Amino acid sequence: MAKILGSITTYHGTEHPYLKGYKVRIVAVMKRAAAPDYDPDRDDCYLRDEDDLARAGAVTADDRIEVQPWLAAEQRWSFVSSDPRALDLACFRGLTKTN
């Protein structure tokens, strides 16, 4: 499996309009957080380790991805993060609900 955490991609969704077209760095994966029946008390699965992510089935369309945008004017990654759907990131287009 290719490295996910720390990867850089582009946001192309509409849910977070301030990120549109921005280069973003993947910080974590929130398993099933985009699923309609997601319950954070039941399904809490915030992953920041590649091995844990692999054991959890990698990234699917039901996941949210915590990302940090690149601030080009300041030449640094933002300290503020957002949690778009996996499908809204260029590197995860074409995912299915389960792997």
C-alpha positions as YAML, in Angstrom:
chain: A
units: angstrom
residues:
- id: 1
  name: MET
  ca: [0.00, 0.00, 0.00]
- id: 2
  name: ALA
  ca: [1.31, 3.46, -0.90]
- id: 3
  name: LYS
  ca: [1.98, 5.92, 1.88]
- id: 4
  name: ILE
  ca: [-1.15, 7.99, 2.66]
- id: 5
  name: LEU
  ca: [-0.29, 10.03, 5.75]
- id: 6
  name: GLY
  ca: [1.88, 13.01, 4.86]
- id: 7
  name: SER
  ca: [0.93, 12.75, 1.19]
- id: 8
  name: ILE
  ca: [0.17, 15.93, -0.72]
- id: 9
  name: THR
  ca: [-2.85, 16.25, -3.00]
- id: 10
  name: THR
  ca: [-5.42, 18.84, -4.13]
- id: 11
  name: TYR
  ca: [-8.91, 19.56, -2.79]
- id: 12
  name: HIS
  ca: [-11.66, 19.63, -5.45]
- id: 13
  name: GLY
  ca: [-14.88, 19.50, -3.43]
- id: 14
  name: THR
  ca: [-17.57, 22.04, -2.60]
- id: 15
  name: GLU
  ca: [-18.09, 21.30, 1.09]
- id: 16
  name: HIS
  ca: [-15.06, 23.43, 2.10]
- id: 17
  name: PRO
  ca: [-15.05, 26.25, -0.51]
- id: 18
  name: TYR
  ca: [-12.05, 27.98, 1.09]
- id: 19
  name: LEU
  ca: [-9.92, 24.90, 0.20]
- id: 20
  name: LYS
  ca: [-10.97, 24.69, -3.47]
- id: 21
  name: GLY
  ca: [-7.89, 24.12, -5.60]
- id: 22
  name: TYR
  ca: [-5.51, 24.27, -2.63]
- id: 23
  name: LYS
  ca: [-2.62, 21.89, -2.21]
- id: 24
  name: VAL
  ca: [-3.22, 20.00, 1.05]
- id: 25
  name: ARG
  ca: [-1.22, 17.59, 3.21]
- id: 26
  name: ILE
  ca: [-2.93, 14.52, 4.69]
- id: 27
  name: VAL
  ca: [-2.63, 14.47, 8.48]
- id: 28
  name: ALA
  ca: [-5.05, 11.71, 9.51]
- id: 29
  name: VAL
  ca: [-7.91, 9.49, 8.36]
- id: 30
  name: MET
  ca: [-11.27, 9.38, 10.14]
- id: 31
  name: LYS
  ca: [-12.71, 6.00, 9.23]
- id: 32
  name: ARG
  ca: [-16.41, 6.01, 8.23]
- id: 33
  name: ALA
  ca: [-16.83, 9.67, 9.28]
- id: 34
  name: ALA
  ca: [-18.53, 10.47, 5.94]
- id: 35
  name: ALA
  ca: [-20.97, 7.54, 6.19]
- id: 36
  name: PRO
  ca: [-24.62, 8.58, 6.66]
- id: 37
  name: ASP
  ca: [-24.97, 6.37, 9.75]
- id: 38
  name: TYR
  ca: [-21.68, 7.48, 11.36]
- id: 39
  name: ASP
  ca: [-21.82, 7.74, 15.13]
- id: 40
  name: PRO
  ca: [-18.64, 9.24, 16.63]
- id: 41
  name: ASP
  ca: [-19.37, 7.62, 19.99]
- id: 42
  name: ARG
  ca: [-19.59, 4.19, 18.40]
- id: 43
  name: ASP
  ca: [-17.30, 4.49, 15.38]
- id: 44
  name: ASP
  ca: [-14.49, 6.65, 16.69]
- id: 45
  name: CYS
  ca: [-11.51, 5.72, 14.55]
- id: 46
  name: TYR
  ca: [-9.00, 8.55, 14.09]
- id: 47
  name: LEU
  ca: [-5.89, 7.12, 12.44]
- id: 48
  name: ARG
  ca: [-2.45, 8.75, 12.31]
- id: 49
  name: ASP
  ca: [-0.35, 5.65, 11.72]
- id: 50
  name: GLU
  ca: [0.15, 3.85, 8.37]
- id: 51
  name: ASP
  ca: [0.02, 0.38, 9.95]
- id: 52
  name: ASP
  ca: [-3.22, 1.17, 11.79]
- id: 53
  name: LEU
  ca: [-4.67, 2.54, 8.56]
- id: 54
  name: ALA
  ca: [-3.73, -0.63, 6.66]
- id: 55
  name: ARG
  ca: [-5.33, -2.80, 9.36]
- id: 56
  name: ALA
  ca: [-8.50, -0.68, 9.15]
- id: 57
  name: GLY
  ca: [-8.83, -1.36, 5.42]
- id: 58
  name: ALA
  ca: [-7.06, 1.71, 3.98]
- id: 59
  name: VAL
  ca: [-9.13, 4.67, 2.74]
- id: 60
  name: THR
  ca: [-12.68, 4.29, 1.39]
- id: 61
  name: ALA
  ca: [-15.35, 6.68, 0.13]
- id: 62
  name: ASP
  ca: [-16.95, 6.63, 3.60]
- id: 63
  name: ASP
  ca: [-13.90, 8.25, 5.21]
- id: 64
  name: ARG
  ca: [-13.01, 11.83, 6.00]
- id: 65
  name: ILE
  ca: [-9.42, 12.97, 5.71]
- id: 66
  name: GLU
  ca: [-7.87, 15.55, 8.00]
- id: 67
  name: VAL
  ca: [-5.79, 17.92, 5.87]
- id: 68
  name: GLN
  ca: [-3.69, 21.05, 6.25]
- id: 69
  name: PRO
  ca: [-3.63, 23.55, 3.36]
- id: 70
  name: TRP
  ca: [-0.40, 24.97, 1.97]
- id: 71
  name: LEU
  ca: [-0.19, 28.74, 2.52]
- id: 72
  name: ALA
  ca: [1.85, 29.79, -0.51]
- id: 73
  name: ALA
  ca: [2.19, 33.44, 0.53]
- id: 74
  name: GLU
  ca: [3.74, 32.33, 3.83]
- id: 75
  name: GLN
  ca: [5.55, 29.28, 2.41]
- id: 76
  name: ARG
  ca: [4.26, 26.96, 5.14]
- id: 77
  name: TRP
  ca: [1.51, 24.49, 6.02]
- id: 78
  name: SER
  ca: [-1.41, 25.96, 7.94]
- id: 79
  name: PHE
  ca: [-1.76, 25.05, 11.60]
- id: 80
  name: VAL
  ca: [-5.53, 24.90, 10.99]
- id: 81
  name: SER
  ca: [-6.89, 21.66, 9.56]
- id: 82
  name: SER
  ca: [-10.11, 20.65, 7.82]
- id: 83
  name: ASP
  ca: [-11.85, 17.29, 7.35]
- id: 84
  name: PRO
  ca: [-13.09, 16.87, 3.76]
- id: 85
  name: ARG
  ca: [-14.59, 13.69, 2.39]
- id: 86
  name: ALA
  ca: [-11.98, 11.38, 0.88]
- id: 87
  name: LEU
  ca: [-13.72, 11.65, -2.52]
- id: 88
  name: ASP
  ca: [-13.09, 15.41, -2.57]
- id: 89
  name: LEU
  ca: [-9.33, 14.92, -2.72]
- id: 90
  name: ALA
  ca: [-7.67, 14.35, -6.08]
- id: 91
  name: CYS
  ca: [-5.72, 11.29, -4.89]
- id: 92
  name: PHE
  ca: [-8.90, 9.46, -3.78]
- id: 93
  name: ARG
  ca: [-11.22, 10.12, -6.72]
- id: 94
  name: GLY
  ca: [-12.82, 6.88, -7.85]
- id: 95
  name: LEU
  ca: [-12.87, 5.20, -4.43]
- id: 96
  name: THR
  ca: [-15.69, 2.83, -3.57]
- id: 97
  name: LYS
  ca: [-17.56, 2.54, -0.29]
- id: 98
  name: THR
  ca: [-15.46, -0.42, 0.86]
- id: 99
  name: ASN
  ca: [-12.05, -1.74, -0.12]
...
